[in-house]
Amino acid sequence: MPKGSDNNIIRKLEEQERKEGGLPPLLEFYQRLLRIQSKAAQHIGLPKLSLTEETISERIEHGLPLIGFDELTLDWSLLHDTFAEVTTTFAEYPQLFGTLPENLRELGSSRLLTQETVKAWFEGSELPSKWMVSDTDTCLLESIIHATLKPFLASYSKVLLGLVNQEKWRCRYCPICGGNADFAFLDKERGARWLLCSRCDTEWLFQRLQCPHCGTQSQNDLAYFTDDEGIYRLYVCEQCKRYLKAIDLQRTKSEVLLPLERLLTLDIDTQAREYGYNPCGGDDAKLRGDTSQTKSSGNHEQSTPSP
C-alpha cells in the first residue's frame, strides 16, 4: 500500500524546503508536527497484543474494531510530553489556528490530559467539564488531542493491519481504531477503492458505490467529480451532503504519500464546501455503532462529468 512513512514525508518536505527556500506556513507546521510524532513513535515501538486469532476473526466478522480504549497500552509520561510539544506547536502558528486561549496554553503544560479525557475523545463523546471552552476552542482542542494520540494509534495499526481480512470488513470505519476516513485512493492493480483512517492512517478496502458516511448505495445520490487529468476525485453524497477526496493511483507517475496528499489537496476541500458539502466522517462513535451496513464486494460506481 502507498501510505508512506512519516520519515519519507519529512524528507520530501525537506527537499521542497531546500528547493524553494522555505515552506508555506501550513506545510511548515505539518513538518514540525510530523517530527514530534516521529520522535514519539520511536519511543512507543510496537505494542504487545493479547488478542487471539479467534477474537480477531470474531470482531472482523461482527464489524467491531480490533482495539477499544481499554485495550490501549499508553505510556502516559510520553503522552503528556507529546501533548505539551504539540500544543506549543499549534500555539506558534496563530495565522493558521488563531491565538490559543490561555486555558489551552495552560493545559498544554499541565497534566490534565487524563485517562477520562483521552477515552472521551477516542469514543467520540463530550470532553470532561474541566475542558469547557467555546465550540471553536473545543474543535481546536480535539485537533491537538488527535495529533497527540496519532503515533500511539498508528503503532497498533502496524501490528494489526496484516491480520485484517479486507474482503470481510468493508465497514465505514477503521478496522483497527474505529476512526472515520478522511481520504481515499484507487489502487493500481484493479482500481479498487481504499479508505484512509484519519486517526491511525490504516487503509482498508471499501465499496466504490457506497457513501462512507451515511452508507447509502443509491446511485441517484452518489457521484464524483474529477480534475482535468483524472488524477484526483471528489466523491459526493446528496443524501448526507458529505464529500471524500481521493487519488487514482492508476494515473499517477510519481511517488504518492497519502497523508501528505490530505494537505496538498486543500483546494479541493474549498471547492467542496463552496458546493455545499461537508467533510466525510462526523461522529466516530455513531459510525462504529452502526454495524448493519451492507458489506458488498462490488466496485462499480456512478460517474458524472467533471465540474
C-alpha positions as a Markdown table, in Angstrom:
| # | Residue | x | y | z |
|---|---|---|---|---|
| 1 | Met | 0.0 | 0.0 | 0.0 |
| 2 | Pro | 1.2 | 3.5 | -0.8 |
| 3 | Lys | 0.7 | 5.1 | 2.6 |
| 4 | Gly | 4.4 | 6.2 | 3.2 |
| 5 | Ser | 6.1 | 6.7 | 6.5 |
| 6 | Asp | 6.4 | 9.9 | 8.4 |
| 7 | Asn | 10.2 | 9.9 | 7.7 |
| 8 | Asn | 9.5 | 9.8 | 3.9 |
| 9 | Ile | 7.1 | 12.7 | 4.2 |
| 10 | Ile | 9.6 | 14.7 | 6.3 |
| 11 | Arg | 12.3 | 14.1 | 3.7 |
| 12 | Lys | 10.0 | 15.1 | 0.9 |
| 13 | Leu | 9.2 | 18.3 | 2.7 |
| 14 | Glu | 12.8 | 19.0 | 3.4 |
| 15 | Glu | 13.6 | 18.6 | -0.3 |
| 16 | Gln | 10.9 | 21.1 | -1.1 |
| 17 | Glu | 12.2 | 23.5 | 1.6 |
| 18 | Arg | 15.7 | 23.4 | 0.1 |
| 19 | Lys | 14.4 | 23.9 | -3.5 |
| 20 | Glu | 12.1 | 26.8 | -2.6 |
| 21 | Gly | 14.0 | 28.4 | 0.2 |
| 22 | Gly | 11.1 | 27.7 | 2.6 |
| 23 | Leu | 7.7 | 26.1 | 3.1 |
| 24 | Pro | 4.2 | 27.7 | 3.2 |
| 25 | Pro | 3.1 | 28.0 | 6.9 |
| 26 | Leu | 0.8 | 25.0 | 6.7 |
| 27 | Leu | 3.4 | 22.6 | 5.4 |
| 28 | Glu | 6.0 | 24.1 | 7.8 |
| 29 | Phe | 3.6 | 23.4 | 10.7 |
| 30 | Tyr | 2.9 | 19.9 | 9.4 |
| 31 | Gln | 6.6 | 19.2 | 9.1 |
| 32 | Arg | 7.1 | 20.2 | 12.7 |
| 33 | Leu | 4.2 | 18.1 | 13.9 |
| 34 | Leu | 5.5 | 15.0 | 12.0 |
| 35 | Arg | 8.8 | 15.4 | 13.7 |
| 36 | Ile | 7.2 | 15.4 | 17.1 |
| 37 | Gln | 5.0 | 12.3 | 16.2 |
| 38 | Ser | 8.0 | 10.5 | 14.6 |
| 39 | Lys | 10.1 | 11.1 | 17.8 |
| 40 | Ala | 7.2 | 9.7 | 19.9 |
| 41 | Ala | 6.8 | 6.7 | 17.6 |
| 42 | Gln | 10.4 | 5.7 | 18.2 |
| 43 | His | 9.8 | 5.6 | 21.9 |
| 44 | Ile | 6.5 | 3.8 | 21.6 |
| 45 | Gly | 7.8 | 0.9 | 19.4 |
| 46 | Leu | 5.4 | -1.9 | 18.6 |
| 47 | Pro | 2.7 | -2.8 | 21.2 |
| 48 | Lys | 2.3 | -6.3 | 22.6 |
| 49 | Leu | -1.1 | -7.7 | 21.9 |
| 50 | Ser | -3.3 | -10.1 | 23.8 |
| 51 | Leu | -5.8 | -10.7 | 21.0 |
| 52 | Thr | -6.1 | -14.3 | 19.8 |
| 53 | Glu | -6.7 | -15.2 | 16.2 |
| 54 | Glu | -10.2 | -16.3 | 17.1 |
| 55 | Thr | -11.0 | -12.9 | 18.8 |
| 56 | Ile | -9.7 | -11.0 | 15.8 |
| 57 | Ser | -11.8 | -13.1 | 13.4 |
| 58 | Glu | -14.9 | -12.7 | 15.5 |
| 59 | Arg | -14.5 | -8.9 | 15.7 |
| 60 | Ile | -14.0 | -8.6 | 12.0 |
| 61 | Glu | -17.0 | -10.8 | 11.3 |
| 62 | His | -19.2 | -8.6 | 13.6 |
| 63 | Gly | -17.9 | -5.3 | 12.4 |
| 64 | Leu | -16.0 | -4.4 | 15.6 |
| 65 | Pro | -12.7 | -2.6 | 15.5 |
| 66 | Leu | -9.8 | -4.6 | 16.8 |
| 67 | Ile | -8.9 | -2.2 | 19.6 |
| 68 | Gly | -11.1 | -0.5 | 22.2 |
| 69 | Phe | -9.8 | 2.2 | 24.5 |
| 70 | Asp | -9.4 | -0.2 | 27.5 |
| 71 | Glu | -7.1 | -2.3 | 25.3 |
| 72 | Leu | -4.7 | 0.5 | 24.6 |
| 73 | Thr | -1.4 | 0.4 | 26.4 |
| 74 | Leu | -0.3 | 4.1 | 26.7 |
| 75 | Asp | 2.9 | 5.5 | 28.1 |
| 76 | Trp | 1.3 | 8.4 | 30.0 |
| 77 | Ser | 4.6 | 10.2 | 30.6 |
| 78 | Leu | 5.4 | 10.1 | 26.9 |
| 79 | Leu | 1.8 | 11.0 | 26.1 |
| 80 | His | 1.9 | 14.1 | 28.4 |
| 81 | Asp | 5.3 | 15.2 | 26.9 |
| 82 | Thr | 4.0 | 14.8 | 23.4 |
| 83 | Phe | 0.8 | 16.7 | 24.2 |
| 84 | Ala | 2.8 | 19.6 | 25.6 |
| 85 | Glu | 5.0 | 19.7 | 22.4 |
| 86 | Val | 2.0 | 19.5 | 20.1 |
| 87 | Thr | 0.1 | 22.3 | 22.0 |
| 88 | Thr | 3.2 | 24.5 | 21.8 |
| 89 | Thr | 3.5 | 23.9 | 18.0 |
| 90 | Phe | -0.2 | 24.8 | 17.5 |
| 91 | Ala | 0.3 | 28.0 | 19.5 |
| 92 | Glu | 3.2 | 29.1 | 17.4 |
| 93 | Tyr | 1.0 | 29.3 | 14.2 |
| 94 | Pro | -1.7 | 31.8 | 15.1 |
| 95 | Gln | -2.0 | 32.6 | 11.3 |
| 96 | Leu | -3.4 | 29.1 | 10.9 |
| 97 | Phe | -5.3 | 28.4 | 14.0 |
| 98 | Gly | -5.8 | 31.8 | 15.7 |
| 99 | Thr | -4.4 | 32.7 | 19.1 |
| 100 | Leu | -4.8 | 29.9 | 21.5 |
| 101 | Pro | -6.9 | 30.8 | 24.5 |
| 102 | Glu | -4.9 | 31.0 | 27.8 |
| 103 | Asn | -6.7 | 27.9 | 29.2 |
| 104 | Leu | -5.5 | 25.8 | 26.2 |
| 105 | Arg | -2.0 | 27.1 | 26.6 |
| 106 | Glu | -2.0 | 26.2 | 30.3 |
| 107 | Leu | -3.4 | 22.8 | 29.5 |
| 108 | Gly | -0.5 | 22.1 | 27.2 |
| 109 | Ser | 2.0 | 22.2 | 30.1 |
| 110 | Ser | -0.3 | 20.6 | 32.7 |
| 111 | Arg | -1.2 | 17.0 | 33.5 |
| 112 | Leu | -4.9 | 17.5 | 32.7 |
| 113 | Leu | -4.8 | 15.1 | 29.7 |
| 114 | Thr | -6.2 | 12.3 | 31.9 |
| 115 | Gln | -7.4 | 8.9 | 31.0 |
| 116 | Glu | -11.0 | 10.2 | 31.2 |
| 117 | Thr | -10.3 | 12.9 | 28.6 |
| 118 | Val | -8.5 | 10.6 | 26.2 |
| 119 | Lys | -11.2 | 8.0 | 26.5 |
| 120 | Ala | -13.9 | 10.6 | 25.8 |
| 121 | Trp | -12.0 | 11.8 | 22.6 |
| 122 | Phe | -11.4 | 8.2 | 21.5 |
| 123 | Glu | -15.0 | 7.2 | 21.9 |
| 124 | Gly | -16.4 | 10.3 | 20.3 |
| 125 | Ser | -18.2 | 11.6 | 23.5 |
| 126 | Glu | -18.1 | 15.0 | 25.1 |
| 127 | Leu | -14.9 | 16.0 | 26.8 |
| 128 | Pro | -15.0 | 16.3 | 30.7 |
| 129 | Ser | -16.4 | 19.5 | 32.1 |
| 130 | Lys | -12.9 | 20.8 | 33.2 |
| 131 | Trp | -12.2 | 21.3 | 29.5 |
| 132 | Met | -15.2 | 23.5 | 29.0 |
| 133 | Val | -14.3 | 26.0 | 26.3 |
| 134 | Ser | -16.2 | 27.6 | 23.3 |
| 135 | Asp | -17.2 | 25.4 | 20.3 |
| 136 | Thr | -14.3 | 26.8 | 18.3 |
| 137 | Asp | -11.8 | 26.1 | 21.0 |
| 138 | Thr | -13.3 | 22.6 | 21.5 |
| 139 | Cys | -12.6 | 21.7 | 17.9 |
| 140 | Leu | -9.0 | 23.0 | 18.2 |
| 141 | Leu | -8.5 | 21.1 | 21.4 |
| 142 | Glu | -9.8 | 17.9 | 19.8 |
| 143 | Ser | -7.3 | 18.5 | 16.9 |
| 144 | Ile | -4.5 | 18.8 | 19.4 |
| 145 | Ile | -5.5 | 15.6 | 21.2 |
| 146 | His | -5.9 | 13.9 | 17.8 |
| 147 | Ala | -2.3 | 14.9 | 16.8 |
| 148 | Thr | -1.0 | 13.7 | 20.2 |
| 149 | Leu | -2.6 | 10.3 | 20.0 |
| 150 | Lys | -1.9 | 9.6 | 16.4 |
| 151 | Pro | 1.6 | 7.9 | 16.8 |
| 152 | Phe | 0.2 | 5.8 | 19.6 |
| 153 | Leu | -2.8 | 4.6 | 17.5 |
| 154 | Ala | -0.6 | 4.1 | 14.4 |
| 155 | Ser | 1.6 | 1.7 | 16.3 |
| 156 | Tyr | -1.4 | -0.6 | 16.7 |
| 157 | Ser | -2.1 | -0.3 | 13.0 |
| 158 | Lys | 1.4 | -1.5 | 12.2 |
| 159 | Val | 0.9 | -4.7 | 14.2 |
| 160 | Leu | -2.7 | -5.5 | 13.4 |
| 161 | Leu | -3.4 | -4.4 | 9.9 |
| 162 | Gly | -1.9 | -7.6 | 8.3 |
| 163 | Leu | -4.4 | -9.6 | 10.4 |
| 164 | Val | -7.5 | -7.9 | 8.9 |
| 165 | Asn | -9.4 | -9.8 | 6.3 |
| 166 | Gln | -10.2 | -6.9 | 3.9 |
| 167 | Glu | -12.9 | -8.7 | 2.0 |
| 168 | Lys | -14.8 | -9.4 | 5.2 |
| 169 | Trp | -14.5 | -6.0 | 6.7 |
| 170 | Arg | -15.9 | -3.4 | 4.3 |
| 171 | Cys | -17.2 | -1.2 | 7.1 |
| 172 | Arg | -17.4 | 2.6 | 7.0 |
| 173 | Tyr | -15.0 | 3.0 | 9.9 |
| 174 | Cys | -11.4 | 1.8 | 10.5 |
| 175 | Pro | -10.9 | -1.9 | 11.4 |
| 176 | Ile | -8.1 | -1.0 | 13.8 |
| 177 | Cys | -9.3 | 2.0 | 15.9 |
| 178 | Gly | -12.8 | 2.7 | 14.6 |
| 179 | Gly | -11.9 | 6.2 | 13.2 |
| 180 | Asn | -13.6 | 7.6 | 10.2 |
| 181 | Ala | -12.0 | 8.0 | 6.8 |
| 182 | Asp | -10.8 | 11.4 | 5.5 |
| 183 | Phe | -9.1 | 10.4 | 2.3 |
| 184 | Ala | -9.3 | 7.5 | -0.3 |
| 185 | Phe | -7.4 | 6.1 | -3.2 |
| 186 | Leu | -8.0 | 3.8 | -6.1 |
| 187 | Asp | -5.3 | 1.1 | -6.2 |
| 188 | Lys | -3.0 | 0.4 | -9.2 |
| 189 | Glu | -3.9 | -3.2 | -9.5 |
| 190 | Arg | -7.7 | -3.1 | -10.2 |
| 191 | Gly | -8.9 | 0.4 | -9.4 |
| 192 | Ala | -10.5 | -0.8 | -6.1 |
| 193 | Arg | -11.3 | 2.0 | -3.6 |
| 194 | Trp | -9.5 | 2.1 | -0.3 |
| 195 | Leu | -10.2 | 4.4 | 2.6 |
| 196 | Leu | -7.6 | 6.1 | 4.8 |
| 197 | Cys | -8.2 | 6.4 | 8.6 |
| 198 | Ser | -8.0 | 10.0 | 9.9 |
| 199 | Arg | -6.7 | 8.8 | 13.2 |
| 200 | Cys | -4.2 | 6.0 | 12.6 |
| 201 | Asp | -3.6 | 6.1 | 8.8 |
| 202 | Thr | -4.9 | 2.5 | 8.4 |
| 203 | Glu | -6.0 | 1.7 | 4.8 |
| 204 | Trp | -9.0 | -0.6 | 4.2 |
| 205 | Leu | -10.9 | -1.8 | 1.2 |
| 206 | Phe | -14.3 | -0.3 | 0.6 |
| 207 | Gln | -17.1 | -0.3 | -2.0 |
| 208 | Arg | -17.0 | 2.3 | -4.7 |
| 209 | Leu | -20.8 | 2.6 | -4.8 |
| 210 | Gln | -21.4 | 3.4 | -1.2 |
| 211 | Cys | -21.1 | 6.6 | 0.9 |
| 212 | Pro | -18.5 | 6.2 | 3.6 |
| 213 | His | -20.5 | 8.5 | 5.9 |
| 214 | Cys | -24.2 | 7.6 | 5.7 |
| 215 | Gly | -23.9 | 4.2 | 4.0 |
| 216 | Thr | -26.3 | 4.8 | 1.2 |
| 217 | Gln | -25.8 | 2.9 | -2.0 |
| 218 | Ser | -28.4 | 4.8 | -4.0 |
| 219 | Gln | -27.0 | 5.6 | -7.5 |
| 220 | Asn | -29.2 | 8.7 | -7.6 |
| 221 | Asp | -27.4 | 10.1 | -4.6 |
| 222 | Leu | -23.8 | 9.2 | -5.3 |
| 223 | Ala | -21.4 | 10.8 | -7.8 |
| 224 | Tyr | -17.9 | 12.0 | -8.2 |
| 225 | Phe | -16.1 | 14.9 | -9.9 |
| 226 | Thr | -12.5 | 14.7 | -11.3 |
| 227 | Asp | -9.8 | 17.1 | -12.3 |
| 228 | Asp | -8.7 | 17.6 | -16.0 |
| 229 | Glu | -6.1 | 14.8 | -15.7 |
| 230 | Gly | -8.4 | 12.4 | -13.8 |
| 231 | Ile | -5.9 | 12.0 | -11.0 |
| 232 | Tyr | -8.0 | 13.4 | -8.2 |
| 233 | Arg | -11.6 | 12.7 | -7.4 |
| 234 | Leu | -14.2 | 14.3 | -5.2 |
| 235 | Tyr | -16.8 | 11.8 | -4.1 |
| 236 | Val | -20.1 | 13.4 | -3.0 |
| 237 | Cys | -23.3 | 12.2 | -1.5 |
| 238 | Glu | -26.6 | 14.1 | -2.0 |
| 239 | Gln | -28.3 | 12.2 | 0.8 |
| 240 | Cys | -26.0 | 13.4 | 3.6 |
| 241 | Lys | -24.2 | 16.2 | 1.7 |
| 242 | Arg | -20.7 | 14.8 | 2.6 |
| 243 | Tyr | -17.6 | 14.6 | 0.5 |
| 244 | Leu | -14.5 | 12.5 | 0.4 |
| 245 | Lys | -11.3 | 13.3 | -1.6 |
| 246 | Ala | -9.4 | 10.5 | -3.4 |
| 247 | Ile | -6.5 | 10.0 | -5.7 |
| 248 | Asp | -6.4 | 7.5 | -8.6 |
| 249 | Leu | -3.0 | 5.7 | -8.4 |
| 250 | Gln | -3.5 | 4.2 | -11.9 |
| 251 | Arg | -3.0 | 7.7 | -13.3 |
| 252 | Thr | -0.1 | 8.9 | -11.1 |
| 253 | Lys | 3.5 | 8.8 | -12.3 |
| 254 | Ser | 5.5 | 9.8 | -9.2 |
| 255 | Glu | 5.6 | 8.6 | -5.6 |
| 256 | Val | 2.4 | 9.3 | -3.7 |
| 257 | Leu | 2.5 | 9.8 | 0.1 |
| 258 | Leu | -1.2 | 9.6 | 1.1 |
| 259 | Pro | -1.0 | 11.5 | 4.5 |
| 260 | Leu | 0.7 | 14.4 | 2.7 |
| 261 | Glu | -2.0 | 14.4 | 0.0 |
| 262 | Arg | -4.5 | 15.5 | 2.6 |
| 263 | Leu | -2.8 | 18.9 | 2.7 |
| 264 | Leu | -1.8 | 19.1 | -1.0 |
| 265 | Thr | -5.4 | 18.9 | -2.0 |
| 266 | Leu | -6.9 | 21.6 | 0.3 |
| 267 | Asp | -8.1 | 23.4 | -2.7 |
| 268 | Ile | -10.5 | 20.5 | -3.3 |
| 269 | Asp | -11.9 | 20.9 | 0.2 |
| 270 | Thr | -12.5 | 24.6 | -0.6 |
| 271 | Gln | -14.4 | 23.7 | -3.8 |
| 272 | Ala | -16.4 | 21.1 | -2.0 |
| 273 | Arg | -17.5 | 23.5 | 0.7 |
| 274 | Glu | -18.5 | 26.0 | -1.9 |
| 275 | Tyr | -20.8 | 23.4 | -3.4 |
| 276 | Gly | -22.4 | 22.9 | 0.0 |
| 277 | Tyr | -20.7 | 19.7 | 1.1 |
| 278 | Asn | -19.1 | 18.9 | 4.4 |
| 279 | Pro | -16.1 | 16.5 | 5.1 |
| 280 | Cys | -16.9 | 12.8 | 5.3 |
| 281 | Gly | -16.8 | 11.3 | 8.8 |
| 282 | Gly | -18.5 | 13.0 | 11.6 |
| 283 | Asp | -19.3 | 11.2 | 14.9 |
| 284 | Asp | -16.9 | 8.3 | 15.1 |
| 285 | Ala | -18.9 | 6.6 | 17.8 |
| 286 | Lys | -22.1 | 6.8 | 15.8 |
| 287 | Leu | -20.4 | 5.2 | 12.8 |
| 288 | Arg | -19.0 | 2.4 | 14.9 |
| 289 | Gly | -22.3 | 1.8 | 16.5 |
| 290 | Asp | -23.9 | 1.0 | 13.1 |
| 291 | Thr | -22.7 | -2.4 | 12.1 |
| 292 | Ser | -25.7 | -3.2 | 9.8 |
| 293 | Gln | -24.3 | -1.6 | 6.6 |
| 294 | Thr | -24.0 | -3.8 | 3.5 |
| 295 | Lys | -20.6 | -5.5 | 3.1 |
| 296 | Ser | -20.8 | -5.7 | -0.7 |
| 297 | Ser | -17.9 | -6.7 | -2.8 |
| 298 | Gly | -18.8 | -4.7 | -5.8 |
| 299 | Asn | -16.5 | -2.0 | -7.1 |
| 300 | His | -18.8 | -0.2 | -9.6 |
| 301 | Glu | -19.8 | 3.4 | -9.3 |
| 302 | Gln | -21.7 | 6.1 | -11.0 |
| 303 | Ser | -19.6 | 8.6 | -13.0 |
| 304 | Thr | -20.5 | 12.3 | -13.6 |
| 305 | Pro | -18.8 | 14.9 | -15.7 |
| 306 | Ser | -16.0 | 17.0 | -14.2 |
| 307 | Pro | -17.1 | 20.3 | -12.8 |
